């Protein structure tokens, strides 16, 4: 099932985003239940709007793949995340998403282990989203080594294709990764395959829809396990209506999925 992450139309409130995703033909979304950082102002699912969001999910027959996002920093206190994790569970999410922004390996492992334990209590998986502009665990290989060393049953890797290619990753790197180690894969596109950590602006507002750039998405889709969860994450400047952007990116993704034999 193809879904879409809230960052793809971040100007919409969560219930409106659910309805827009359904109008675009999607039946899965990822929603923010926690701010990505102290500077983020993303529209969140909260106790105040939870009933409205759940009603939209029910009315539109849409499920929640991920509850986002939980950044592990030197200042993180995992117990403070408990209310947001509980919100994710109440939404019926399959996973929560963790971002590792701490160079201290011992502290990160301790925090990550506690986060996984809290998620496990609510039958949630945890997907680590690696990215080259993080201070450590910048690549797929780095993250898989961490996951394998911890051997926590609900800990997996979240693969955003922009972060994969910007970190120097290749489609061939996906070969042999079992679907049990992948929480989900996010699709977008770009005008180049540059390897760099200096792409924060692109990541936030300048991605292209699948098929509009040069990423080897056809090959990537063919290399992935058959039943891996796929979603669009295509944040763009809001110069056109959110519904139009969602409809366009879904159209491009569907074409690629069909060509790759995944539709």
MARMI-855191 format. One line per field, with one value per residue (C-alpha): x, y, z; residue in one letter. Coordinates in Angstrom, 3 decimals, always signed. Layout:
# MARMI-855191
xx	X_...
yy	Y_...
zz	Z_...
residu	A_...
END
This chain:
# MARMI-855191
xx	+0.000_+1.300_+0.991_+2.124_+3.965_+2.535_+5.643_+4.399_+1.658_+2.741_+0.540_-2.548_-3.926_-3.790_-7.471_-7.393_-4.222_-5.930_-8.824_-6.477_-4.492_-7.700_-8.828_-5.493_-6.270_-4.149_-5.174_-2.150_-0.560_+2.140_+1.300_+3.265_+2.518_+5.718_+7.721_+10.861_+12.925_+12.596_+12.353_+9.621_+6.063_+4.459_+0.709_+0.483_-2.062_-2.856_-5.347_-7.398_-7.804_-7.451_-11.189_-11.373_-8.327_-9.617_-12.972_-11.258_-9.235_-12.382_-14.524_-11.882_-10.790_-7.182_-4.650_-1.555_+1.835_+4.095_+3.740_+6.476_+8.966_+11.216_+14.617_+17.221_+19.551_+21.877_+18.951_+16.319_+14.336_+12.537_+9.825_+8.737_+7.871_+5.385_+2.244_+3.160_+3.916_+0.511_-1.102_+0.584_-0.818_-4.308_-4.083_-3.343_+0.172_+2.463_+5.684_+7.215_+10.162_+13.444_+16.086_+19.515_+21.038_+23.575_+27.267_+27.504_+27.082_+26.471_+23.789_+22.151_+21.981_+20.536_+17.895_+17.091_+16.712_+14.312_+12.363_+12.000_+10.804_+8.141_+7.029_+6.948_+4.594_+2.096_+2.942_+4.702_+7.797_+10.609_+12.182_+15.532_+15.655_+19.311_+20.498_+23.919_+23.440_+22.956_+26.057_+26.408_+24.815_+24.664_+24.296_+22.281_+25.281_+25.956_+22.335_+22.051_+25.160_+23.594_+20.312_+22.065_+24.228_+21.210_+19.000_+15.821_+12.810_+10.887_+13.838_+14.187_+15.610_+13.533_+14.916_+14.253_+15.600_+16.858_+18.983_+20.086_+21.454_+22.851_+24.822_+26.398_+24.064_+23.235_+20.386_+22.765_+23.056_+19.449_+20.154_+19.724_+18.146_+15.188_+11.861_+11.947_+14.698_+12.902_+10.074_+9.240_+10.720_+10.028_+9.996_+10.840_+13.059_+15.738_+17.519_+20.869_+22.598_+25.118_+26.664_+26.586_+25.473_+24.585_+21.026_+18.892_+16.887_+16.206_+15.115_+12.649_+11.039_+12.600_+12.035_+10.566_+7.805_+8.772_+9.636_+10.345_+14.100_+17.076_+16.876_+16.945_+13.548_+12.530_+15.624_+15.094_+11.519_+12.601_+15.336_+13.037_+11.218_+7.734_+5.786_+7.812_+5.710_+6.090_+5.160_+5.708_+7.637_+7.837_+7.959_+7.730_+7.167_+3.444_+3.239_+0.383_-2.531_-1.668_-4.286_-2.753_+0.725_-0.459_-2.373_+0.660_+3.129_+0.747_+0.333_+4.100_+4.527_+1.743_+3.348_+6.682_+5.064_+3.223_+6.398_+8.273_+5.530_+4.462_+0.964
yy	+0.000_+3.437_+6.159_+9.730_+11.522_+14.719_+16.699_+16.475_+19.002_+20.417_+23.508_+21.334_+20.493_+16.718_+15.953_+18.012_+16.200_+12.829_+13.945_+15.351_+12.097_+10.121_+12.438_+11.754_+8.038_+7.036_+4.947_+5.381_+8.427_+9.304_+12.040_+14.221_+13.676_+15.357_+18.320_+17.358_+19.902_+22.858_+25.098_+23.120_+24.411_+21.481_+20.904_+18.071_+15.494_+16.444_+15.484_+18.467_+17.362_+13.589_+12.913_+14.931_+13.186_+9.718_+10.585_+11.643_+8.424_+6.364_+8.293_+8.100_+4.513_+5.671_+4.008_+5.459_+4.008_+6.181_+8.563_+11.175_+12.042_+11.450_+13.118_+11.699_+14.521_+15.010_+16.686_+14.034_+12.544_+9.563_+9.492_+12.918_+11.276_+8.858_+10.989_+11.407_+7.694_+6.941_+9.280_+7.315_+4.084_+5.578_+6.552_+2.922_+3.683_+0.784_+2.603_+5.671_+7.359_+8.057_+10.589_+10.165_+13.592_+12.730_+11.941_+10.112_+6.452_+5.183_+7.770_+7.271_+3.508_+3.921_+6.372_+4.300_+1.144_+2.947_+4.390_+0.910_-0.450_+2.248_+1.653_-2.114_-1.708_-0.276_-2.775_-0.146_-0.564_+1.990_+3.074_+4.896_+7.457_+8.035_+11.221_+12.607_+15.875_+14.036_+13.970_+10.152_+7.125_+8.989_+6.049_+2.910_+0.738_+2.639_+2.288_-1.393_-2.107_-0.314_-2.196_-5.553_-4.845_-4.013_-6.862_-5.231_-6.989_-3.812_-1.734_-1.272_+1.135_+3.781_+4.421_+7.851_+7.658_+11.269_+10.488_+7.201_+8.779_+11.931_+9.679_+7.836_+4.874_+2.822_+0.604_-2.357_-1.618_-2.746_-6.263_-8.835_-6.569_-8.578_-6.811_-7.543_-4.905_-2.178_-0.213_+1.682_+3.346_+6.951_+7.990_+11.328_+12.543_+15.139_+16.832_+15.298_+12.404_+14.527_+13.004_+15.719_+16.620_+20.156_+19.577_+20.568_+23.099_+20.599_+18.008_+20.444_+22.238_+21.367_+17.692_+16.484_+13.976_+10.429_+10.331_+14.066_+13.728_+11.425_+9.106_+5.422_+4.781_+2.048_+0.037_+0.867_-0.414_-3.617_-4.175_-3.831_-6.734_-7.202_-6.327_-3.355_-0.322_+2.564_+6.187_+9.516_+12.228_+15.149_+18.452_+21.408_+25.134_+25.809_+27.759_+25.567_+24.045_+21.044_+18.891_+19.580_+18.698_+15.461_+14.417_+15.051_+13.142_+10.201_+10.050_+9.885_+7.278_+5.078_+5.099_+3.948_+1.331_-0.113_-0.134_-1.908_-4.506_-3.350_-2.039
zz	+0.000_-0.954_+1.665_+2.212_+5.012_+6.484_+5.528_+1.922_+2.730_+6.053_+5.757_+6.340_+9.753_+10.442_+9.759_+6.560_+5.517_+5.996_+3.809_+1.136_+1.059_+0.592_-2.207_-3.927_-3.780_-0.790_+2.193_+4.451_+6.091_+8.586_+11.092_+13.499_+17.176_+18.371_+17.086_+15.161_+17.119_+19.444_+16.373_+14.559_+14.314_+12.488_+12.883_+15.414_+16.417_+20.013_+22.710_+21.570_+17.928_+18.332_+18.019_+14.797_+13.322_+14.222_+12.683_+9.446_+9.392_+9.924_+7.449_+4.714_+5.485_+6.006_+8.314_+10.001_+9.153_+11.324_+14.238_+13.905_+15.192_+18.169_+18.072_+20.438_+21.484_+24.468_+26.244_+25.498_+28.377_+26.921_+29.572_+28.350_+25.019_+26.569_+25.924_+22.236_+21.880_+23.403_+20.863_+18.086_+19.467_+19.724_+16.058_+15.220_+13.969_+13.143_+14.054_+15.600_+13.858_+15.685_+14.608_+16.194_+16.878_+19.560_+19.060_+22.395_+21.499_+25.037_+25.753_+22.362_+22.808_+26.293_+25.063_+21.994_+24.073_+26.414_+23.466_+21.967_+25.298_+25.620_+22.031_+22.547_+25.496_+22.984_+20.212_+18.097_+15.992_+15.925_+12.643_+12.708_+9.905_+9.080_+7.356_+6.414_+8.291_+11.580_+13.832_+13.762_+12.066_+8.771_+6.382_+5.828_+6.681_+9.936_+10.992_+10.127_+12.192_+15.159_+14.762_+14.475_+17.532_+19.698_+18.443_+19.715_+18.180_+17.296_+16.007_+12.234_+9.682_+7.879_+4.392_+2.890_-0.662_-0.518_+2.542_+0.989_-2.174_-0.514_+1.846_-1.081_-0.846_-3.912_-4.952_-4.629_-0.894_-0.470_-1.669_+1.045_+3.665_+4.992_+5.241_+8.971_+9.275_+7.270_+8.869_+5.662_+2.577_+1.593_-2.060_-3.651_-6.484_-7.226_-10.114_-9.124_-7.365_-5.486_-2.355_+0.298_+3.797_+2.684_+1.489_+4.461_+2.440_-0.325_+2.213_+3.750_+0.806_-2.560_-3.283_-6.548_-7.018_-8.073_-11.757_-12.007_-11.447_-11.839_-8.822_-9.900_-8.341_-10.782_-9.808_-6.129_-6.201_-7.891_-5.270_-2.250_-0.578_-2.018_+1.116_+2.399_+3.336_+0.857_+1.323_-0.388_+1.398_-1.004_+0.883_-1.477_-1.168_-0.959_-4.218_-5.458_-3.507_-1.361_-3.088_-6.491_-5.237_-3.641_-6.746_-8.982_-6.791_-6.464_-10.249_-10.778_-8.057_-9.417_-12.857_-11.397_-9.196_-12.178_-14.294_-11.485_-11.138_-7.670_-8.383
residu	X_X_X_X_X_X_X_X_X_X_X_X_X_X_X_X_X_X_X_X_X_X_X_X_X_X_X_X_X_X_X_X_X_X_X_X_X_X_X_X_X_X_X_X_X_X_X_X_X_X_X_X_X_X_X_X_X_X_X_X_X_X_X_X_X_X_X_X_X_X_X_X_X_X_X_X_X_X_X_X_X_X_X_X_X_X_X_X_X_X_X_X_X_X_X_X_X_X_X_X_X_X_X_X_X_X_X_X_X_X_X_X_X_X_X_X_X_X_X_X_X_X_X_X_X_X_X_X_X_X_X_X_X_X_X_X_X_X_X_X_X_X_X_X_X_X_X_X_X_X_X_X_X_X_X_X_X_X_X_X_X_X_X_X_X_X_X_X_X_X_X_X_X_X_X_X_X_X_X_X_X_X_X_X_X_X_X_X_X_X_X_X_X_X_X_X_X_X_X_X_X_X_X_X_X_X_X_X_X_X_X_X_X_X_X_X_X_X_X_X_X_X_X_X_X_X_X_X_X_X_X_X_X_X_X_X_X_X_X_X_X_X_X_X_X_X_X_X_X_X_X_X_X_X_X_X_X_X_X_X_X_X_X
END
